[in-house]
Amino acid sequence: MVEKGLLIVLSGPSGVGKGTVRKAIFDRPDTAFEYSISMTTRNPREGEIHGVDYFFKSRDEFEALIEQGKLLEYAEFVGNYYGTPVDYVRETLDSGKDVFLEIEVQGARQVREKFPEGLFIFLAPPSLTELENRITTRGTETEELIRQRMKAAKEEIELMDLYDYVVENDRVENACERINAIVIAEHCRRERVTHRYKTMLESE
Amino acid sequence: MVEKGLLIVLSGPSGVGKGTVRKAIFDRPDTAFEYSISMTTRNPREGEIHGVDYFFKSRDEFEALIEQGKLLEYAEFVGNYYGTPVDYVRETLDSGKDVFLEIEVQGARQVREKFPEGLFIFLAPPSLTELENRITTRGTETEELIRQRMKAAKEEIELMDLYDYVVENDRVENACERINAIVIAEHCRRERVTHRYKTMLESE
């Protein structure tokens, strides 16, 4: 019996640097998980390759896949669909490999409903810590600026509540380091390890 | 307000290599946690230094500390007491630093009762995986040998149930790597991170 892989979902507010962190993770030689390539109806940009950067589909094809329940999550942005093909994710997990998704927060919410056992990582802007420093040390900011930042911070913190881990993207290397650590740690969780041994002993 | 440190407890069956792994962790330049030095009534061995290897105490002193509730955990082995002074642990955690304990399984049980929020790591012998391989691939072992090994494995797995993580000590460097990853990951847990931000925002 092969132990199922982990589904790792990296998400966070737009502009936080999810794509950059994801690329840096897959540039590391020791990364042992598989990247789930998204599907989109937007046109390929210069240099983008079908099956590497995205699976490029027509609108009709995409909508047919939605109807057939073939998408783990999807969303529409500025007139184009983006989504995650579910078959690849299930097959890879079943083969014992970890799968890595990098998606928007709405998509992460959809995945959580279908894969509650996934590993949900929120990439947080360092502005939260900066805000914390400013509040703690006080400063010369205007009341209005502080108030705006507090409001934005509150909204980001509320988004986090769906996630298992929060990784601050202060520097790309640090964020990668923490994400790798989280995956290593999750593979050592007692429930996961003893389940494997218990199944083995019972099968005798 | 300083965020409290994590209490990291490394334990496991005797002979598994807890001391070796602990020394290797504290030899790493990037280790950011504090080692809690144990107290003992046994005589110092050649080269051992009071306050570095152990705090050496007389039997009367040790028993007085037990009565005053000054020990987080203690046990008696071959006529000598061994224990963990509680004040150092509490003060270090309160100052925001992580504290690392390396103790026997009975001690870990006592600590779990007093610090249920601690991070309990079970160091497991690689024999469990070896056993798994032998069972899975079948082999030329006698029935009796397999039966004995299964019994020992079952006992080890039952011990694990108290712990949050299981780290296999296949190689010392691997075990250190996993323990460090677990500590990094735990610092990224959402409850811990959002609690910090929520407290900060509410205190305004």
Interface residues (C-beta under 8 A of the other chain):
Chain A: I121 F122 A124 L128 E132 I135 T136 M150 A153 K154 I157 M160 D161 Y163 D164 Y165 V166 V167 E177 R178 N180 A181 I182 I184 A185 E186 C188 R189 R190 V193 T194 R196 Y197 K198 M200 L201 E204
Chain B: I121 F122 A124 L128 E132 I135 T136 M150 A153 K154 I157 M160 D161 Y163 D164 Y165 V166 V167 E177 R178 N180 A181 I182 I184 A185 E186 C188 R189 R190 V193 T194 R196 Y197 K198 M200 L201 E204
